[in-house]
């Protein structure tokens, strides 16, 4: 299983805490909506392009609200 080990910067500012918190919030939404275990949802999310886009701070997806990112994830899955 992959672990977050990156430090995320945007405009020379460390946004690591914000990015990790955002990912956690998204995972919590997915757990509730899919009624699945956190570990299962986490493993699936790590394999997604949505997760990779959040990690790429140039995409600015990390700046979007949680529901928008969840919608992007479901669009990707369909």
N, C-alpha and C positions, 0 to 999 in steps of 0.2 A: 504494500500500500504506500502511496506517495504521501509525503508530508510537506507542508508549506515551509520552505527554507529560503525563499527569496525575500529581498528587501525591495519594496516598490517605491519608486520615485516619480514625481510629476512636478515639473517646474522647479527642480532642485529641492523639493520638499519630500520628506519621508512620509509616505501615506500607507505604510505597511499595516499599521493597526487598523486604519479605516478599511483597507481592502480585505483584510482577514475577517473583520467584523461583518462586512458586507456579505462575504461568502457564507459566513455562519448564519446570517439572517435568511439568506436565500435557501440554505439547506433546511432550516427550520420550517420555512413555508412549504418546501417540497415534502418534508416528512408529514406534515399535517394534511396536505392535499392528497398525497398518495397513500397515506396510512401504512407506511413502511418504516422499518428500522432506520435509524440515523446512519449506521455504518453502510447499509445497502445503498441508500440514497447518495451518500458521500462517494462511494466507489463509482457509481454511475456518473455522477456529476464530474468527477475528476477526468473522465474519458471524453467529456464534451468539448466542442468548439467554444461554447459559451464560457466555460471555465478558462480556456486558454485566452479568450478575448478579454476577460476580466484581468488576467495577469499582464496582458499587454497594455500598459497604462496609456499608450498612444491612442488606443481605440476609444477611450473615455467611457467604455461600458461600465466601469467601476463607479462612475459618477451618477449613473441612472438610478432610479428608484428600484427597490427590490422587486416589486410586482412586474415592472417592465422586463427585468432580467429573467424572471421566472417565465414570462411569456415567450421571451426569446429562446429559452431552453426548450420549452414545449414545441415551439415552431421547428427548432432543429431536430427534435426527436420524431416529428411527424413526417 
